[in-house]
Amino acid sequence: MGAWKRFTQKERIAYFSMEIGLKAEIPTYSGGLGVLAGDTIKSAADLKIPMIAVTLLYRKGYFLQHFGHDGWQQESDIEWLPEKHMQLLPTKSLVTIENRDVKIQAWLYNVKSPTGGEVPILFLDTDIPGNDPADRNLTDHLYGGGLELRLKQEIILGIGGARILAALNFAVKKYHMNEGHASLLTLELLNNTRVPIHELHIDNNGYMEQVMKKCVFTTHTPVEAGHDRFPYDLVERIMPPEVPIDLLKEISGPDALNMTLLALKLSHFINGVAKRHGEVSQNLFPGFEIHAITNGIHPFTWCSPFFVNLFDKHLPGWANEPELLVRVDNIPDEEIWDNHCGAKAFFLQYIKEKTGRELNPDVLTIGFARRAATYKRGDLILHDLERLIDIGRGKLQFVFGGKAHPKDDEGKKVIQRIIQKAEEMHGAIEMVYLENYNMEVASYFIPGVDVWLNNPMRPLEASGTSGMKAALNGVPNFSVLDGWWIEGHIEGVTGWSIGPSPAEIDQEIGRAPEDLEDIYQKLENIIIPLYYEDRPGWIKVMKNAIGKNAYYFNTHVMMRRYVTDAYIH
Ligand SMILES: *Cc1c(COP(=O)(O)O)cnc(C)c1O
């Protein structure tokens, strides 16, 4: 009996994602989108939600990050062995790309929960003897190459993925597209309706509706320019012949194949990933009904061993019922503080081993790590070094981390500026930029600092999830009011805001000077004094981060919303 056959007995939610992050050893993710996908799958397994996930097997990963002496990011391929983690299935599927047949194979990985729940994941791969050499490395790199490779990968994910599910006899209740990369699957479903696809017309609503009933779409991108769009001459050259261009133009825009529009048109449930992002998306896509389901994090994955022990002792059952964290006030202050100091000491030791730098465990430590995309403004806090030294000499230290996309020179410049300024600041305020931020580094980093800083340009942070990981470990957020923090923030209670309130925010993106002033002002007058002069007051904020943020902003709560709002309809 095939290893997958026991999963085909009941209908499943087929969850499609261009990236899935389960753990650092399986490097098939780049950042928040992939980690969210992994956390979603883990909570589905814990909650025994019948799901099957589909993604690509990136044999060379995203990339390993190194810094040259000048602080400029360099990349190298990640080497890993899929066969050490997953099992190759014998069944293959076929797609046509550039008029060539491309065979696709699938690797099966089972996410197993202590509750007994299990979610299988199919990692698709074209590195098969018999494929044209040019096609064998199509699935090598996540987000490598240009538009052409991206389209080919999205054909493999959407069309190839839907076909391999059918070939393996999976019964699919809903197709959940995590971002627009997977939306070509809708064309495969249209193809499988009773009418031959070349006779399908957008007015044949019956057939569109059959597909819509099966599809759920989660959008993650709050700006028009961020959505995948493929020119039709490229599409005509690359796409399988069974997809008629005229139909495509009717559905997904006359000028270019807009993957988001395709998913919007063919899904019965559409959502953004935080309340604010739902509203922003509604403005971007008038005419569609956009819901909001706020992202979460998988509680057990993102809790440091120190807090796992603490929660197990005082709130048993918390990992599968994170709502119990609301009772955090039953935990004595000293135990919260001691375990935080444990997580911090562990992280400082890790930094010492990696960089040779010794940070002081008694100094208020601010952490900032995420993809080094320019909108995240990683170097904002360094704009006025004199002011920062005035405020923080001897009282503050910083740890940074995050990768820039290999083609994003602006992102690499941000990293380089931070590294160079860190050298200038040495002796006044210590700053470290850690190499190769990934899920493993994040698991030590986020629980091991005292404050989690986030200052993206509004409204570009659709949700943000690293702040939820911080809250779970009693690390308060100091963040711009965007994404999930609009919902999680109570000023001075769960953490602190940066810049104007959401009500005051207009369309204008940025407002760096105002945000920066707020950062310096709150550090000086509120955060530093609280940390050094009122430890019980500080621990209160730590507890509120757990009891008022982490109990709610997790993927268990989120998955229950997907089930009740999207999956059972
Ligand atoms: C959680 C996580 C992210 C997402 O962080 P944001 O601040 O929400 O962008 C990115 N990278 C890694 C490795 C993570 O674990």
The ligand as an ORCA input file, in Angstrom:
! r2SCAN-3c Opt
* xyz 0 1
  C       8.556     34.569     11.578
  C       9.640     34.704     10.587
  C       9.575     35.722      9.625
  C       8.455     36.732      9.570
  O       8.840     37.889     10.264
  P       8.075     39.280     10.056
  O       8.661     40.182     11.041
  O       6.639     38.978     10.302
  O       8.332     39.680      8.661
  C      10.615     35.831      8.708
  N      11.664     34.978      8.730
  C      11.758     33.985      9.646
  C      12.934     33.081      9.616
  C      10.756     33.823     10.601
  O      10.846     32.835     11.502
*
